[in-house]
Amino acid sequence: MKGLRYIKGWTFLIILTSFMLFQSNLPVYKDRAHWEKTGKIIWEVPTEEKVIALTFDDGPSPTFTPQILDILNRFDAKATFFVIGEQAEKFPDIVKQEAFEGHSIGNHMYTHKQVSKMSLNELINNLRRADQLILSLTGKSPHFFRPPDGYYDETIVKAAESLDYHVVIWTWGKDTKDWSNKLASSIAQQIIKDIKNGDIILFHDQGGDRSNTVESLKILLPILKEDGYNFVTIDELMKHFSTNDTKDI
């Protein structure tokens, strides 16, 4: 019995040591406050100017992206399209049109995978593949990366830094959830009711029926424009950081 207790004791120590080693290799979670101070992840831009950034994920779509581009052009609005590499490969002319019309192209990975389960090398390779494709279509490498589902951690930031990217999420409360079959009027009202200078708004132009997205833009763009707001790309928004802000962007 004494020998059995001795073996059990050593088994417990081995298990405990293994667990501690495993824990020590896990990335330390750092919250929004940390990342905002570094400027490596962006949720919004503090500014006194009446500017906001419209962003569209998951495209391009041969059906809905051209409709969105027409509406943006009608209201002299610029936006940022976070494209998926696979989609851009299928519809390269739409990406070229986005860039030609003065919109910004962001990197949303080559494939829309669950990034929380990807290694650093997998992330970098996936990002780089999309980066090279966007460069070949537009003549410019993107500066901004939006991870699928807005997921972020230290590995995501390291992957972004490897390509000299900033990670861009969206302003809390400004995810339109247009993928959830919300009415266009509800989407527009959600944005209009508490809009703030420097907000980054999340829409989608692909991944399902985006008719509600298109219709919501027809409602909210004229209202916000009448209220004095300008719609800018993420690149342009970054230039509006308040002079009192100390982030290293």
Buried (B, 14 or more C-beta within 10 A) or exposed (E): EEEEEEEEEEEEEEEEEEEEEEEEEEEEEBEEEEBBEEBBBBBBBBBEBBBBBBBBBBBBBEEBBBBBBEBBEEBEBBBBBBBBBBBBBEBBEBBBBBBEEBBBBBBBBBEBBEBEEBEBEBBBEBBBBBBEBBEEBBEEBBBBBBBBEBEBBBBBBBBBBBBEBBBBBBBEEBBBEBBEEBEBEBBBBBBEEEBEBBBBBBBBBBBBEBBBBBBBBBBBBEBBBEEEBBBBBBBBBBEBBBEEEEBEE
